Amino acid sequence: MAQRAADDYGGAMASFYDEFKGPDHNEDPREKGYIAFDGWHASTEGIAVQADVLHALGYDAIVP
């Protein structure tokens, strides 16, 4: 639904869920190394995937 709204109004949509779980949503992000040891937060690899998704939408990295 969010993707459809973004399409209808010309907005960008970043789906970390799609990236973490795969296009058919049947992949395990833990097996891919995207989830940290706590089982909840993104790992370093997962954060890199999120950054790649945002970069693909045209967002630049903010480096302090």
C-alpha distances in whole Angstrom, upper triangle without the diagonal:
4,5,5,6,9,10,11,12,14,13,13,11,13,12,15,14,14,17,19,18,18,16,16,16,19,21,23,23,26,28,27,28,25,25,29,31,30,27,25,25,24,28,29,28,24,25,26,23,20,23,23,19,19,23,21,19,22,23,26,27,29,32,35
4,5,5,6,9,10,11,12,10,10,8,10,9,13,12,13,16,17,17,18,16,17,16,20,21,23,22,25,27,25,27,23,24,27,30,29,26,23,23,22,25,27,25,22,22,23,20,18,20,20,16,16,19,18,16,19,19,23,24,26,29,31
4,5,5,6,9,10,10,9,8,6,9,8,12,12,11,14,16,16,16,14,16,15,19,20,22,21,25,26,25,26,23,24,27,30,30,27,24,24,22,25,26,25,21,22,22,19,17,19,18,14,15,18,16,14,17,18,22,23,25,29,31
4,5,5,6,9,10,10,10,9,12,12,16,16,15,18,20,19,19,16,18,18,22,23,25,25,28,30,28,30,26,28,31,34,33,30,28,27,26,29,30,28,25,25,26,23,21,23,22,18,18,21,19,16,19,21,24,26,28,32,34
4,5,5,6,8,8,10,9,12,13,17,17,17,19,22,22,21,19,21,21,24,26,27,26,30,32,30,31,28,29,31,35,33,31,28,27,26,30,30,29,26,26,26,24,21,23,22,19,18,21,19,16,19,20,24,26,27,31,33
4,6,5,6,4,6,6,10,11,15,16,16,17,20,21,20,18,20,20,24,25,26,25,29,30,28,29,26,27,30,33,32,30,27,26,25,28,28,27,24,23,24,21,18,20,19,16,15,17,16,13,15,16,20,22,24,28,30
4,6,5,6,8,8,12,13,17,18,16,18,21,22,21,18,20,21,24,26,28,27,30,31,29,31,28,29,32,36,35,33,30,29,27,30,30,29,26,25,25,22,20,21,20,17,17,19,16,13,16,18,22,24,26,30,33
4,6,8,10,11,15,16,20,21,20,22,25,25,24,21,23,24,27,29,31,30,33,35,33,34,31,32,35,39,38,35,32,31,30,33,34,32,29,29,29,26,24,25,24,20,20,22,20,17,19,21,24,27,29,32,35
4,6,9,11,15,17,20,21,21,23,25,26,25,23,25,25,29,30,32,30,34,36,33,34,31,32,35,38,37,35,32,31,30,33,33,32,29,28,28,26,23,24,23,20,19,21,19,15,17,19,22,25,26,30,32
4,7,10,13,16,19,21,20,21,24,25,24,22,24,25,29,29,31,29,33,34,32,33,30,31,34,37,37,35,32,30,29,31,31,30,27,26,26,24,21,21,21,17,16,18,16,12,14,16,20,22,24,28,30
4,7,10,13,16,18,18,19,21,23,22,21,23,23,27,27,28,27,30,32,29,30,26,28,30,34,33,31,28,27,25,28,28,27,24,23,23,21,18,18,18,15,13,15,14,10,12,13,17,19,21,25,27
4,7,10,13,15,15,15,18,20,19,18,21,20,24,24,25,23,27,28,26,26,23,25,27,31,30,29,26,24,22,24,24,23,20,19,19,17,14,15,14,11,10,12,10,7,9,11,14,17,19,22,25
4,6,10,11,11,12,15,16,16,15,18,17,21,21,22,20,23,25,23,24,20,22,24,28,27,25,23,21,19,22,22,21,18,17,17,15,12,14,13,10,9,12,11,8,11,12,15,17,19,23,25
4,6,9,9,9,12,13,13,13,16,15,18,18,19,17,20,22,19,20,16,18,21,24,24,22,19,18,16,18,18,17,14,13,14,11,9,10,10,6,7,10,9,8,11,11,14,15,17,20,23
4,5,5,7,9,10,10,10,13,11,15,15,16,14,17,19,17,18,14,16,19,22,22,20,17,16,14,17,18,16,13,13,14,11,9,12,11,8,9,13,12,11,14,14,17,18,20,23,25
4,5,5,6,8,10,11,13,11,14,13,13,11,14,16,14,14,11,12,15,19,19,16,14,13,11,13,14,13,9,10,11,8,6,10,10,7,9,13,12,12,15,15,17,17,19,21,24
4,5,5,6,8,9,11,8,11,10,11,9,13,15,13,14,11,12,16,19,18,15,13,13,12,15,16,15,11,13,14,11,10,13,13,11,13,16,15,16,19,18,21,20,22,25,27
4,6,5,5,6,8,6,10,10,11,10,14,15,13,15,13,14,18,21,21,18,17,16,14,16,18,15,12,14,15,11,11,14,13,10,13,16,14,15,18,18,21,21,24,26,29
4,6,5,7,10,9,11,10,11,9,13,13,11,12,10,12,16,19,20,17,16,15,12,14,15,12,9,11,11,7,8,11,10,8,11,13,12,14,17,17,19,18,21,23,26
4,6,9,11,8,10,7,8,5,9,10,8,10,7,9,13,16,16,14,13,12,10,11,13,11,8,10,11,8,9,12,12,11,14,16,15,17,20,19,21,20,22,24,26
4,7,7,5,6,5,6,6,10,10,9,12,10,11,15,18,18,15,14,15,13,15,17,14,11,14,15,12,13,16,15,14,17,19,18,19,22,22,24,24,26,28,30
4,6,5,6,6,8,9,12,12,10,13,12,14,18,21,21,18,18,18,16,17,18,15,13,16,16,12,13,16,15,13,17,18,17,18,21,22,24,24,27,28,31
4,6,8,9,12,12,16,16,14,17,16,18,22,24,25,22,21,21,19,20,21,18,16,18,18,14,15,18,16,14,17,19,17,18,21,22,25,25,28,30,33
4,5,8,11,13,16,16,15,18,17,19,22,25,25,22,21,22,20,22,23,21,18,21,21,17,18,21,19,17,21,22,20,21,25,26,28,28,31,33,36
4,6,8,10,13,14,13,16,14,16,19,22,22,18,18,18,17,19,21,18,16,19,19,16,16,20,19,16,20,22,20,21,25,25,27,27,30,31,34
4,7,9,12,12,12,15,14,15,19,21,21,18,18,19,18,19,22,19,17,20,21,17,18,22,21,19,22,24,23,24,27,28,30,29,32,33,36
4,6,9,8,8,11,11,13,16,18,19,16,16,17,15,16,18,15,14,17,18,15,16,20,18,17,21,23,21,23,26,26,28,27,30,31,33
4,5,5,7,9,9,10,13,14,15,12,13,14,13,14,16,14,12,16,17,14,16,19,19,18,21,23,23,24,27,27,28,27,29,30,32
4,5,5,6,5,6,10,12,13,10,11,11,9,10,13,10,8,12,13,11,12,16,16,15,18,20,20,22,24,24,25,23,25,26,28
4,5,5,6,5,8,9,11,8,10,11,9,9,12,11,10,13,15,13,15,18,18,18,21,23,23,25,27,26,27,25,27,27,29
4,5,8,8,11,12,14,11,14,14,13,12,14,12,11,15,16,14,17,19,19,19,23,24,24,26,28,28,28,27,29,29,31
4,6,8,11,13,15,13,14,14,11,10,12,9,9,12,12,11,14,16,16,16,19,20,20,23,25,24,25,23,26,26,28
4,6,8,10,12,11,12,11,9,7,9,6,7,11,11,11,13,15,16,17,19,20,21,23,25,24,24,22,24,24,26
4,7,10,12,10,10,9,6,5,7,5,4,8,9,8,10,12,13,14,16,18,18,20,22,21,21,19,21,22,24
4,7,8,6,7,6,4,5,8,8,6,9,12,11,12,15,16,16,18,20,21,23,25,23,23,21,22,23,24
4,5,6,7,6,5,4,8,9,8,10,13,13,14,16,18,19,20,22,24,25,27,24,24,22,22,22,23
4,5,8,8,9,8,11,12,12,14,16,17,18,20,22,22,24,26,27,29,30,28,28,25,26,25,26
4,5,7,9,9,13,14,13,15,18,18,18,21,23,23,24,26,28,29,31,28,28,26,26,26,26
4,6,8,9,13,14,12,14,17,17,17,20,22,21,23,25,27,27,30,28,28,26,26,27,28
4,7,9,13,14,11,13,16,16,15,18,20,20,21,23,25,25,27,25,26,24,24,25,26
4,6,10,11,9,9,13,13,12,15,17,17,18,20,22,23,24,22,22,20,20,21,22
4,7,8,5,6,9,9,9,12,14,14,15,17,19,20,22,19,20,17,18,19,20
4,5,5,6,9,10,10,12,14,15,17,18,20,21,23,21,20,18,19,19,20
4,5,5,6,9,10,11,12,14,15,16,18,20,21,19,18,15,16,16,18
4,5,5,6,9,10,11,13,15,15,17,19,20,19,18,16,18,17,20
4,5,5,6,9,10,11,13,14,15,17,19,17,18,15,17,18,20
4,5,5,6,9,10,11,12,14,16,17,15,15,12,14,14,16
4,5,5,6,9,10,10,12,14,15,14,13,11,13,14,17
4,5,5,6,9,10,11,13,15,14,14,13,15,17,20
4,5,5,6,9,10,11,13,11,12,11,13,15,18
4,5,5,6,9,10,11,9,9,8,10,12,15
4,5,5,6,9,10,9,10,10,13,15,18
4,5,5,7,9,9,11,11,14,17,20
4,5,5,7,5,8,9,11,14,17
4,5,5,5,6,7,11,13,17
4,5,7,9,11,15,17,21
4,6,9,12,15,18,21
4,6,10,13,16,19
4,7,9,12,16
4,6,9,13
4,6,10
4,6
4
